[in-house]
């Protein structure tokens, strides 16, 4: 299911569906093969871990983000305050990502 990477690590996205609908966060990781993204402070689960004295790690309950489908997130447009789609513009041999609604480039 390898798709074009319109969303990249570091982009601010908004969740479109699920229990975290409407929450915003930064992309921490992208898995284009499985179509998943990990978003900061979104889709968190609690994981019980055992202590590991060799690595000096304590046991307990750890909260961490788990990957979610890339189709459930969209890039956040600061100018409009809404979700937007990503398009490409090729100008002078340089490919640039732009917002579909306004045509303005996505700042990096």
Secondary structure, DSSP 4 states (H G I P E B T S, - for coil): ------S-TT-EEEE-SSTTTT-EEEEEEEETTTTEEEETTSSEEEEEE--BGGGTB--EEEEEE--EEGGGEEEEETTTTEEE-EEEEEETTEEEEEETTT-PBPP-
